[in-house]
Amino acid sequence: MATGRGRWRVVGGNVGSVKKTSIYIESDVDVALARRAAAEGTTKAELIRQALRDAAGRSLRVKPQARGVFRGPPDLGSRADEHLAESGFGEQ
């Protein structure tokens, strides 16, 4: 069911890439979250998701591992200029 702000209200399970989880918080934190959510016109869940995103920081951006197969000497990266000179590359 869509809420008035264009977001989806989820009851249990997963929607897209959102995973349902449960946490235990102190009652004073719950009250503070409710107040802040009301003041910002959002939900406690959204405040918690944003705080978790901020805490995760750079870990959210997964760097792909480059992999490839090629033929050549194992030290090609560290001695590229020498290997090119030995091969005659660039000579006419």
C-alpha positions in Angstrom: 0.0 0.0 0.0 1.5 3.4 -1.0 1.6 6.1 1.7 0.9 9.8 0.9 4.6 10.5 0.5 5.1 8.0 -2.4 6.7 5.3 -0.2 5.6 1.8 0.4 4.3 0.6 3.7 5.7 -3.0 4.3 4.2 -5.5 6.7 6.6 -8.4 7.0 8.8 -10.0 4.4 10.9 -8.3 1.7 10.0 -5.7 -0.9 12.6 -5.3 -3.7 16.0 -5.0 -2.0 14.6 -4.1 1.4 15.1 -6.8 4.1 12.9 -6.9 7.2 14.7 -7.1 10.5 14.0 -6.4 14.1 16.0 -4.5 16.7 15.5 -3.8 20.4 15.8 -0.2 21.5 15.4 1.6 24.9 12.1 3.3 25.4 13.6 6.7 25.6 15.2 6.2 22.2 11.9 5.1 20.8 10.2 8.2 22.1 13.0 10.4 20.7 12.7 8.7 17.3 9.0 9.2 17.3 9.4 12.9 18.1 12.0 13.4 15.4 10.1 11.4 12.8 7.0 13.6 13.5 9.0 16.8 13.3 10.6 15.7 10.0 7.4 14.3 8.5 8.9 10.8 8.1 8.8 7.5 9.9 10.9 6.0 12.7 11.9 3.2 10.3 13.2 5.7 7.7 15.2 7.5 10.4 16.7 4.1 11.4 17.5 3.1 7.8 19.3 6.4 7.2 21.3 6.0 10.4 22.3 2.5 9.4 23.2 3.7 5.9 25.4 6.4 7.4 27.0 4.0 9.8 27.7 1.5 7.0 29.4 4.3 5.0 31.8 3.2 2.3 31.1 -0.5 3.0 27.9 -0.1 1.0 29.8 0.6 -2.2 31.3 -2.8 -3.2 34.3 -2.6 -5.4 34.3 -5.1 -8.2 37.3 -7.5 -8.3 39.0 -7.3 -11.7 39.8 -10.6 -13.1 41.3 -11.5 -16.5 43.2 -14.0 -18.4 46.1 -13.1 -20.6 49.5 -14.4 -21.7 52.7 -12.8 -20.9 55.4 -12.7 -18.3 54.3 -12.7 -14.7 56.2 -9.4 -14.0 54.7 -7.5 -16.9 53.0 -4.9 -14.7 56.2 -4.0 -12.8 58.6 -4.2 -15.9 56.3 -3.1 -18.7 58.9 -0.7 -20.3 61.6 -3.3 -20.3 59.4 -5.9 -21.9 58.3 -3.4 -24.6 61.9 -2.5 -25.3 62.9 -6.2 -25.6 60.0 -6.8 -28.0 61.0 -4.0 -30.3 57.7 -2.2 -29.7 57.7 1.3 -31.2 60.8 0.7 -33.4 60.5 1.2 -37.2 
